[in-house]
Amino acid sequence: MPAETAQTAQPVIALGVWHLLLLAVPAAVVISVSVALKLGQCKRVSIAVIRALVQLVAVGLVIGWVFMHNTWYWIVGLLFVMTLIAAGTAGSQVGKWFSGFARASLLLSMILAAVTSVMLLYLGAAVIGVNRWDARYLIPLGGMLLGNAMTAAVLAAERIGSELRQHAGDVEAYLALGASPRQAAHPFIRRAIAAALTPTLNAMMIVGVVKLPGMMTGQMLGGSAPFQAAMYQLLILIGILTCDTLAATATSILLYRRFFTSDWQLNRASLRG
């Protein structure tokens, strides 16, 4: 079971409607800056604030309901919906690089579901020691792993498509010399995976020194001891790095084949973007 905090948890200060109204003040500051500097971002900022409000309130209510019932089928159901949304979002981006939004979404949903499920089960059962379905742990961890894996998959897909498009002549030269599509694409697969991991690795380099990340901050606001909060943050960072690596690798390996024909020729018609 999870280790107890080293100090007595303090009650969390509840936020209500009045606090939300007070948040309109800093939002108005952003809009004022946009107007004063003629940035043309007033409409965009307003839409972003309203969408964030509606989405977070709705998600908070749904997750609260799942927490209250805390049964395996509601937990799995919510994670499944989150996976579909993530796959649809990623698929709209990956679909730029090969035929079809639907196929891209299906590919991404399988990759994201596989890597997130494996890592979530490992973190929950082996590391934290949750011996039953516990929404309080599985939903937040699953959401963070899923969101980051989605970003890594999209970055890998965009990078490998861009690399193959820019170096099409080199790829065709490799193929003419007898290389297989896998051999010809291998340098670009490596670059795509490295590019997808760069944001996570950069964040890990400065975590706790330059900034306090979200999970650690949230745990401390919730009353956890700083050391325990740091341990949970390390847990999720290692989990995110692993999910990013697996998602980027699987996406790159499965996607590069779409750029070659069955005759081991580069399909230039697929190199769009």
HUJOTA-V281298 format. One line per field, one symbol per residue. ss: DSSP state (~ for helix, > for strand, _ for the rest). phi: phi as a letter, one per 30 degrees, with the letter a starting at -180 (. if undefined). psi: psi as a letter, one per 40 degrees, with the letter a starting at -180 (. if undefined). Layout:
ss=???
phi=???
psi=???
This chain:
ss=________________~~~~~~~~~~~~~~~~~~~~_____~~~~~~~~~~~~~~~~~~~~~~~~~~~~__~~~~~~~~~~~~~~~~~~~~~~~______~~~~~~~~~~~~~~~~~~~~~~~~~~~~______~~~~~~~~~~~~~~~~~~~~~~~~~~~~~~~~_~~~~~~~~~____~~~~~~~~~~~~~~~~~~~~~~~~~~>___>__~~~~~~~~____~~~~~~~~~~~~~~~~~~~~~~~~~~~~~~~~~~>_____>_~~~___
phi=.eddddbdddddddcbddddddddddddddddddddchdiceddddddddddddddddddddddddeddhcdddddddddddddddddddddddddcadjddddddddddddddddddddddddddddjdcadbddcdddddddddddddddddddddddddddddcedddddddddjddedddceeddedddddddeeddddddcdiccbcdeddddddddjddeddddddddedddddedddddddddddddddddcbddcicddddddcl
psi=iiiiieihhihhhihaddddddedddddddddddddefefeddddddddddddddddddddddddddddfidddddddddddddddddddddddedeihhddddddddddddddddddddddddddddfheihhddddddddddddddddddddddddddddddddfdddddddddeeiiddddedddddddddddeddddddddeheddihiddddddddeeiiddddddddddddddddddddddddddddddddeeiieefihgddegi.
